[in-house]
Amino acid sequence: RKEVEQDPGPFNVPEGATVAFNCTYSNSASQSFFWYRQDCRKEPKLLMSVYSSGNEDGRFTAQLNRASQYISLLIRDSKLSDSATYLCVVNEGRDDKIIFGKGTRLHILP
Amino acid sequence: DARVTQTPRDKVTEMGQEVTMRCQPILGHNTVFWYRQTMMQGLELLAYFRNRAPLDDSGMPKDRFSAEMPDATLATLKIQPSEPRDSAVYFCASGPGGLGYGYTFGSGTRLTVV
């Protein structure tokens, strides 16, 4: 089983729709979780951390289910500028080892 | 804005040549990562350091790759000899360490080995 697995994508979604990304992780000792965004030919950038109680930042909502080892990201009212690859990231805790999923590509259609 | 600086941005080299990539982490960040990204494999962790000491380099082909932090302001990744399969984008990321903190990436070195 891969350490961090994400939906394969790509997702082609009309502007204004709601998009959901899912991610599972294999190491039950993992301590902290993030979503990163990567634009074409650019470096990954931190989008948001994921807290146990769930957290929201504007149109973005992240949730964590430790029992199922599952992380999600919801984007509401999607914009053309949301088109990018979304990467699920896990800090395994042991010496802060940071593992990335392969990412899910999102295309927002006008 | 504080940034992670990587050099060179692009590198084209012939198979068998030595390649050195450099990274200047954000001042005060004590944890530095090296990743390699390809279309097929995504972001692969090669090695990382805490307070300049290597914590894990198990993702790195040891026969040809080496990573060091000669001082707190410089991390290097060296490939010798380079091979076409090493062609990828190599990213450096730094952070303050500790749970709950994300990491800042440099803009990467795009390596092409011909």
Chai-1 contact restraints between the chains, C-beta under 6 A:
chainA,res_idxA,chainB,res_idxB,connection_type,confidence,min_distance_angstrom,max_distance_angstrom,comment,restraint_id
A,Q31,B,L99,contact,1.0,0.0,6.0,A-B,restraint_1
A,S32,B,L99,contact,1.0,0.0,6.0,A-B,restraint_2
A,S32,B,G100,contact,1.0,0.0,6.0,A-B,restraint_3
A,F34,B,G102,contact,1.0,0.0,6.0,A-B,restraint_4
A,E43,B,F91,contact,1.0,0.0,6.0,A-B,restraint_5
A,E43,B,F105,contact,1.0,0.0,6.0,A-B,restraint_6
A,E43,B,S107,contact,1.0,0.0,6.0,A-B,restraint_7
A,E43,B,G108,contact,1.0,0.0,6.0,A-B,restraint_8
A,P44,B,F105,contact,1.0,0.0,6.0,A-B,restraint_9
A,L46,B,G102,contact,1.0,0.0,6.0,A-B,restraint_10
A,D95,B,L55,contact,1.0,0.0,6.0,A-B,restraint_11
A,D96,B,G97,contact,1.0,0.0,6.0,A-B,restraint_12
A,F100,B,L43,contact,1.0,0.0,6.0,A-B,restraint_13
A,K102,B,G42,contact,1.0,0.0,6.0,A-B,restraint_14
